[in-house]
Amino acid sequence: MNLGPRLFCFWTGAEIMSPARLSALESLLKTDLKVIFIDDKNLSSWVLDHAPLHRAYEYLSSVHKADYLRCYFMHYYGGAYCDIKFIQDSWLIAYEDLFHSKSFINGYREINFLQTAKGRGFIKDLWLSLNFFRVIGNGAFICKSNTIFTKQWISNVHEILDKKYELLKLHPARDSRDFYHKNLYAGSRSFYPLRWAQICGEVLHPLCLKHSNKIIKTLPTPNFNLDYL
């Protein structure tokens, strides 16, 4: 299902947005796409009856909930996604670039080998790093719905959550940015079972490499250098 030139963004925690983040949210209007802001108040109206959220969703950190939702929405709805970061350019041309092509997804070129997701083992991580120029960043993209790309994306994420479900019930996220073995405020190490990029970059980057002939990179890069906290 293609909703046309629309951009989804997510805020899944109870935290109040910082002034910088609120300004970044307003800046998304510069994309010239219809911005759809999803939070806990309206999420249920977008969840499809035939495709409920994974049962592990309630145990995820806010960051991982947003990681999950970008996958869910891109598969079932398509359109654009962006982290709540500053935007300075229109995305309309990039949107048309994708939907006038046979490609699956349009994004911004990953900056360097340091930005590729790590955690799948030395050889796989090294190969991905050496091929960083063939993948796109995780923070913004425009995607066609219900393609082999999105099917593999959501299937891989669900497979990880299936395996981690019992551990997630035992060790749900204790803060919005929790991840495996994070040092928490009390000085203890977290046993929350997901690595930082495990259901986002660790899935998306290898898929981009696998389908690199169906990836385009004409999306303007959001500003990731500001302090949004």
Secondary structure, DSSP 8 states (H G I E B T S, - for coil): ---SSEEEEEE-SSS---HHHHHHHHHGGGG-SEEEEEETTTGGGTSBTTB---TTGGGS-HHHHHHHHHHHHHHHT-EEEE-S-B--S--HHHHHHHHTSS-SEEEEE---GGGS---S-HHHHHHHHHTGGGSEEEEEEEE-SSSHHHHHHHHHHHHHHHHHHHHHHHS--SSTT--TT-B-TTS-B------TTTTTHHHHHHHHHHTGGGEE--S---B-SS---
